Amino acid sequence: MKKYLISFATIAAILLASCSESLDDININPNATEHPNPAYLLTGVEKNGANLYWGNAANYGGILLFVQHWAAIQYTDADRYSITNSDGIVTTPWSTGYTTLITNLNAILDLDSEVANANYKGVALTLRSWVFLLLTDLYGDIPYSEVGKSIIPVYDAQQNVYANLQSDLNEALTLLNPNAGNISGDVVYGGDIAKWRKFATSLKLRIALRIADRESDNAKQIISSLNLSDLIGSNDEIFEFVYTSSPYNNPQHDHFVSRNDYRISKTIVDKLKALNDPRLPVYADLPKDASVSDYAGGANGLSNGDANSQGFDKISLPGVYFISPAAPAVIYSYAEVLFNLAEAVERGYISGSASDYYEQAIEASIDQFGITDAANISNYLAQPAVQYDAANWKKSIGEQKWIAFFGQGLDAFAEWRRLDFPQLTSGPAAVLDDKIPVRLFYPGTEQSLNGKNRNAAVARQGEDLLTTKLWFDVN
């Protein structure tokens, strides 16, 4: 009898094992990669990150309107700040940032070292820091420390997110070593680890200035410890995603193929005209209506009817440089590094000449757009309205940085809030009582999916409104 019991037990075990194996087979997704390839993940993150930074929902469909680089000529809700927590401008940066970019970067970080060497990990940490920076700059307190560890992650205070990103970048710089193995799939720097180190170091500089008005001593310690030769040092080293041809077209080009709802803003056109800025013909095209012989911008914050009545063919489109299929998505420019160094001098963090860095930054920006006429540049810098004003350095740097950041809506937005220049005004049909947004709502889905942690962040940070200032935005 005991013999039969053993046999039945054995049979049962075999059946259970067989059933388990069958269920495992059923639960395998035939379209999923069982062993992710870090090169494929890296290429996807670079492209999708550029699309997020340069594309519709997060950039020209909203933030470029806030900073008045672009204006809506129809469908003006976002230009009037009439948006909700379910609109794409709010939900896309969050969903793409977490679900696509950070998830795939964490996948690289989780791979065995035999599959993804130290340089893959260093690049992934650098890119992840950049994505988290975009998210906290837009929303404030965000999930960070428990992302990938909990399905209902806590929201970390923005102050702590910035501090942790500095630590992550320090780790990335420890990992990034030209002698630590080659990487593939890098369509930004072609596997040049020395350039990745420069991007990581430049991100440390950017983040340090984010906290400068709150934690000046900490910012000084970070910046004074940087080796300036480790920063992005020329226009050949800027961090940009260069689009090619379909399906890798610049998303702004793809938008204008089928849509006709945006123009360059009157605010920036008027500023460039007032300064006789040589970048105007790059930033804008002449209107299609031949009777309009000069560049013309569209007004921000108009009703649909008033926006339409400006005349679709009488207002300038953004320049070909920005909306051609192969237009680059610039994410960190050499000009920004130089502006940041000028500010660091003014704050007493490093030695040097703030005015020299400032002029070099303008020259780098003009050169970035293919303008190389030395006399033209010299005449531009000599104008009283352009010359560096140490007594009001935030105005000098803020206005010129805003011009140089044309098209880089997310960082132009952060710098405008931080430096408080240029002084922008909302349009006549705007809905925020003459205020301009200074953050994005949390996506509405967070209330149902992670409500407790989201509500704790709101209680700590302030009401979930477009007008609630973030921790870094002091003035």
Secondary structure in CASP SS format (residue, H / E / C, confidence):
PFRMAT SS
TARGET T0000
AUTHOR 0000-0000-0000
METHOD secondary structure of the structure
MODEL  1
M C 1.00
K H 1.00
K H 1.00
Y H 1.00
L H 1.00
I H 1.00
S H 1.00
F H 1.00
A H 1.00
T H 1.00
I H 1.00
A H 1.00
A H 1.00
I H 1.00
L H 1.00
L H 1.00
A H 1.00
S H 1.00
C H 1.00
S H 1.00
E H 1.00
S H 1.00
L H 1.00
D H 1.00
D H 1.00
I H 1.00
N C 1.00
I C 1.00
N C 1.00
P C 1.00
N C 1.00
A C 1.00
T C 1.00
E C 1.00
H C 1.00
P C 1.00
N C 1.00
P H 1.00
A H 1.00
Y H 1.00
L H 1.00
L H 1.00
T H 1.00
G H 1.00
V H 1.00
E H 1.00
K H 1.00
N H 1.00
G H 1.00
A H 1.00
N H 1.00
L H 1.00
Y H 1.00
W H 1.00
G C 1.00
N H 1.00
A H 1.00
A H 1.00
N H 1.00
Y H 1.00
G C 1.00
G C 1.00
I H 1.00
L H 1.00
L H 1.00
F H 1.00
V C 1.00
Q C 1.00
H C 1.00
W E 1.00
A E 1.00
A E 1.00
I C 1.00
Q C 1.00
Y C 1.00
T C 1.00
D C 1.00
A H 1.00
D H 1.00
R H 1.00
Y C 1.00
S C 1.00
I C 1.00
T C 1.00
N C 1.00
S C 1.00
D C 1.00
G H 1.00
I H 1.00
V H 1.00
T H 1.00
T H 1.00
P H 1.00
W H 1.00
S H 1.00
T H 1.00
G H 1.00
Y H 1.00
T H 1.00
T H 1.00
L H 1.00
I H 1.00
T H 1.00
N H 1.00
L H 1.00
N H 1.00
A H 1.00
I H 1.00
L H 1.00
D H 1.00
L C 1.00
D C 1.00
S C 1.00
E C 1.00
V C 1.00
A C 1.00
N C 1.00
A H 1.00
N H 1.00
Y H 1.00
K H 1.00
G H 1.00
V H 1.00
A H 1.00
L H 1.00
T H 1.00
L H 1.00
R H 1.00
S H 1.00
W H 1.00
V H 1.00
F H 1.00
L H 1.00
L H 1.00
L H 1.00
T H 1.00
D H 1.00
L H 1.00
Y H 1.00
G C 1.00
D C 1.00
I E 1.00
P E 1.00
Y C 1.00
S C 1.00
E C 1.00
V C 1.00
G C 1.00
K C 1.00
S C 1.00
I C 1.00
I C 1.00
P C 1.00
V C 1.00
Y E 1.00
D E 1.00
A C 1.00
Q H 1.00
Q H 1.00
N H 1.00
V H 1.00
Y H 1.00
A H 1.00
N H 1.00
L H 1.00
Q H 1.00
S H 1.00
D H 1.00
L H 1.00
N H 1.00
E H 1.00
A H 1.00
L H 1.00
T H 1.00
L H 1.00
L C 1.00
N C 1.00
P C 1.00
N C 1.00
A C 1.00
G C 1.00
N C 1.00
I C 1.00
S C 1.00
G C 1.00
D C 1.00
V C 1.00
V C 1.00
Y C 1.00
G C 1.00
G C 1.00
D C 1.00
I H 1.00
A H 1.00
K H 1.00
W H 1.00
R H 1.00
K H 1.00
F H 1.00
A H 1.00
T H 1.00
S H 1.00
L H 1.00
K H 1.00
L H 1.00
R H 1.00
I H 1.00
A H 1.00
L H 1.00
R H 1.00
I C 1.00
A C 1.00
D C 1.00
R C 1.00
E C 1.00
S H 1.00
D H 1.00
N H 1.00
A H 1.00
K H 1.00
Q H 1.00
I H 1.00
I H 1.00
S H 1.00
S C 1.00
L C 1.00
N C 1.00
L H 1.00
S H 1.00
D H 1.00
L C 1.00
I C 1.00
G C 1.00
S C 1.00
N H 1.00
D H 1.00
E H 1.00
I C 1.00
F E 1.00
E E 1.00
F E 1.00
V E 1.00
Y C 1.00
T C 1.00
S C 1.00
S C 1.00
P C 1.00
Y C 1.00
N C 1.00
N C 1.00
P H 1.00
Q H 1.00
H H 1.00
D H 1.00
H H 1.00
F H 1.00
V H 1.00
S H 1.00
R C 1.00
N C 1.00
D C 1.00
Y E 1.00
R E 1.00
I E 1.00
S E 1.00
K H 1.00
T H 1.00
I H 1.00
V H 1.00
D H 1.00
K H 1.00
L H 1.00
K H 1.00
A H 1.00
L C 1.00
N C 1.00
D C 1.00
P C 1.00
R C 1.00
L H 1.00
P H 1.00
V H 1.00
Y H 1.00
A E 1.00
D C 1.00
L C 1.00
P C 1.00
K C 1.00
D C 1.00
A C 1.00
S C 1.00
V C 1.00
S C 1.00
D C 1.00
Y C 1.00
A C 1.00
G C 1.00
G E 1.00
A C 1.00
N C 1.00
G C 1.00
L C 1.00
S C 1.00
N H 1.00
G H 1.00
D H 1.00
A H 1.00
N H 1.00
S H 1.00
Q C 1.00
G C 1.00
F C 1.00
D C 1.00
K C 1.00
I C 1.00
S C 1.00
L C 1.00
P E 1.00
G C 1.00
V H 1.00
Y H 1.00
F H 1.00
I H 1.00
S C 1.00
P C 1.00
A C 1.00
A C 1.00
P E 1.00
A E 1.00
V E 1.00
I E 1.00
Y E 1.00
S C 1.00
Y H 1.00
A H 1.00
E H 1.00
V H 1.00
L H 1.00
F H 1.00
N H 1.00
L H 1.00
A H 1.00
E H 1.00
A H 1.00
V H 1.00
E H 1.00
R C 1.00
G C 1.00
Y C 1.00
I C 1.00
S C 1.00
G C 1.00
S C 1.00
A H 1.00
S H 1.00
D H 1.00
Y H 1.00
Y H 1.00
E H 1.00
Q H 1.00
A H 1.00
I H 1.00
E H 1.00
A H 1.00
S H 1.00
I H 1.00
D H 1.00
Q H 1.00
F C 1.00
G C 1.00
I C 1.00
T C 1.00
D C 1.00
A H 1.00
A H 1.00
N H 1.00
I H 1.00
S H 1.00
N H 1.00
Y H 1.00
L H 1.00
A H 1.00
Q C 1.00
P C 1.00
A C 1.00
V C 1.00
Q C 1.00
Y C 1.00
D C 1.00
A H 1.00
A H 1.00
N H 1.00
W H 1.00
K H 1.00
K H 1.00
S H 1.00
I H 1.00
G H 1.00
E H 1.00
Q H 1.00
K H 1.00
W H 1.00
I H 1.00
A H 1.00
F C 1.00
F C 1.00
G C 1.00
Q C 1.00
G H 1.00
L H 1.00
D H 1.00
A H 1.00
F H 1.00
A H 1.00
E H 1.00
W H 1.00
R H 1.00
R H 1.00
L H 1.00
D C 1.00
F C 1.00
P C 1.00
Q C 1.00
L C 1.00
T C 1.00
S C 1.00
G C 1.00
P C 1.00
A C 1.00
A C 1.00
V C 1.00
L C 1.00
D C 1.00
D C 1.00
K C 1.00
I C 1.00
P C 1.00
V C 1.00
R C 1.00
L C 1.00
F C 1.00
Y C 1.00
P C 1.00
G C 1.00
T H 1.00
E H 1.00
Q H 1.00
S H 1.00
L H 1.00
N C 1.00
G H 1.00
K H 1.00
N H 1.00
R H 1.00
N H 1.00
A H 1.00
A H 1.00
V H 1.00
A H 1.00
R H 1.00
Q H 1.00
G C 1.00
E C 1.00
D C 1.00
L C 1.00
L C 1.00
T C 1.00
T C 1.00
K C 1.00
L C 1.00
W C 1.00
F C 1.00
D C 1.00
V C 1.00
N C 1.00
END
